């Protein structure tokens, strides 16, 4: 869900100023009384206030900035916040019914010197409770302690990574999404730690960067503000 959602936002950039998702919860009147937390509903949150991976994907993408720096890539978004910091989203989308394979992605930064990265991940091992639910035996009516354990498994926890030579390598499993907050100082603001309740097997690099400014949908920015922002004269950031 994460890669599909991120790629949909990328493709809709410039076509709309705001996007929405139907529906927020798996519990709604047309469905009737929900008899089990997991029935294949298309909401962001399951019965029992349990955030699904789609919810976590929105929460991660909410961290992106409101100014987009255009990359020659179909699997990444590079944005800049009002304070000038860069936030990158990169994913490994696999079409339905295909198994897919892991990808290693190397990001090299030029004309900027990020020192620290805060990496948020969403995949089968991060922000996804399905493995734990299966381990529980897929109970039709999870107990209160089981529901709390599932919520804990769905929580997003960032990784702190120190960059060397302005380079970052990410390993993305099939259907994996990563959002990377970059800092040019030796510390990352405390706000960033708020809890959230390219060839196969190779690397791709040096994709060219179009630094023309573009408007991003409000969904990306996590803000209703709209407008254009001028990108750097030459950044040559590459994925």
N, C-alpha and C positions, 0 to 999 in steps of 0.2 A: 504493500500500500504506500509506504513512504516514497520509494522511487517513482511510482506512477503519479503520485500527487505532485511531487516536485517537478516532474517533467511536464505535467499538465500546466502548471503555473508558468513554466518557462515558455511553453508554446503559446500561451494566451497573453503573454506580455505584449503590450502595445495594442491589444484588441479590446481590452476592458480595463476599467479603473477599480473594479471591486468584484470579488468572487465569493460565493457562498457554498455550503455543503448541506445536502439533505440526506439524513436529518441528524440533529445533535444527539438524540438519545434513541436507543432501541425500543424505548417505551413510549408509544404514542397511540392515539385513540383508534386509528384505522387498524392497528395490529390487534387490539383487544388486550385481554389480560395476558401478561407474559408468564409462561409456566416454567421457563428455565432461562438461566442467564444467557445461554448461547444457543440461538436458534437460526443463525444465519442472517440476522438483521443487519441493516446497512447504516446504523447509527454510529456516532463516534464513541459513545459510552454505553456499555451494556447495563442490564438491570443490576441493581446493587451498587451503583456508582463506580463501576469498574471501567477505567479508561482503556480503550482498545488501541492497537497500533496506529490507526488513523488519527486518533486524538493526539497521540504523542508526536506524530508527523507534523500536525498543525502547530503544536507547541514548539517544536524545534524550528520550524520555518519562520515562526513569529520572531525569532532572534535576528533574522536578516535585516540589513539596512534598507533605507528607502531610495537609495541611488544605485542603479545597476551599472556595472562595468561589463561591457559585452565581451564574451569569450567565444572563440571558434570551437565550441564544444556543445554536444547534445546531451551531456550528462553532468552539467555543473552550472552553478549560478554564483557569480562574484558580486558582492554588494558592498556599499560603504554607508556607514551611519553618519549622523549629523556631527559627531565628534571626530570624524575622519578615520575611525577604525574600520578594518575590513572584516567581513564575514563571508565565508565560503560554504556553499552547499554542494556536495558531490554524491553521486549515487550510482548504483549498479542495477539498472532495470532489466528485468527478464520478462518476456511476454508470457501470458498465462499458458499453462500446460507444458512449459519448458522448464527443465531443471536448472539450467544456467551454470555458471562457474564463477569462482572468486576472481577479483581483479585487484591488482596493485596499481595505485595511482600516485605518481610523484608530482608534487607542486613545487615550482621554483619561483621565488619572488625577486624582482629586480626593481631598483630605484625605491625600495622600501626595505626595512630590516626588521621583520617581526622576530621577536625573541621567544615568545610563549604562545602556545595554542591551547585553547579549551575545546575539546572534541566531544560532541554529543553524538551518540550512535543509536540507530534504530534498525534492528534486524532480529533474527530468531533468538539471539542470545542477549539482546539489549532492548528493554522496553516492551517486551512481548511475554505474556503470561502463558502462552499455549503449551510450551514444554512442561511447565509445572502442572498445568491442568491435566495433561495426559498422564503425568506421573501420579497424580491423585486418583487416577482411574476414571476420569471424566464424570464426576458425580453430577447427577441431574439437579440435585439441590445441595450445593456446597454449604457447609456449615459456616458460621460467622468467622471462626479462626481461619478456615480455608479461604474465604473471601478476602480477609485481610492479607493473607499470604499472597494471593493473586494480585492485589493492589500493589504490594511491595515489589513484586516481580515486574509490574508494568511501569514502575517509577524510573525516570531517566536520571542517570548519574554521569557527570562529565569526567573525561580523562584530561589530566594536565600533562602537556608535552612541551619539552624545551627544544626549540629549533636550532639546528646547526647549519651555518652557511646559507641561511635563508631558504632552507629546503625542508619539505615535509612529505613523508611517504605514508599513505593510508592503504590498508588492506580492507577491501569491501567484499563481503560475501554476496552471493546472489540475492537480489532484493534488499540490499543494504543501503542505508542512507546515513550520511554523516554531515553534520553542520559544525564548522570550525570557526571559532571566534579568535581573532589574532590580536596580539598586543605587542607593541614595540618597546614596552618597559619590562622591568624584571618582575612585575607582579600583575595580576589580573584583578580588576575591580570585584569587590565582594558581591555585587549585584549579579555577576555572571555565574556565581555558584548557587543561586537559588534553585532548590530542588524542583523538579518537574514531576506532583502527585496527580595500457588499456588494450591492450590485447590480453587474452586470458592468460593468467599466470605471469604477465609481464608488466611493463610500465609504458606509459605514454607521457611525453613531455613536449615542451616548446610549441604547443598550439599557439597560433598568433592571437593577439588581443586587439580587438577593435575598441578604442577608448572613447568612442562617441557616447554621449549621454543618452539615456533612455528613461522613460517613465515606467515605474513598476506598479503592479496592482496593489491596492491597499492591503490585500491579504499578505503579500510579501513583507510589507513594511511594518505590519502590526500598527498601522496608524492611518488616520483618515486624510492626512496631508497629501497634497498632490502638487506636482510641479516638476521642473527639469533641473538637473544638476550637471555641471560641467565636469567631465572626467579629467584626469591628469593629462598633460600634453604628451607624455610618453611614460608608460608604466611597464609595458612588456611583461606583465605578470603572465605566467603560462601554467597550464595544467598538463 
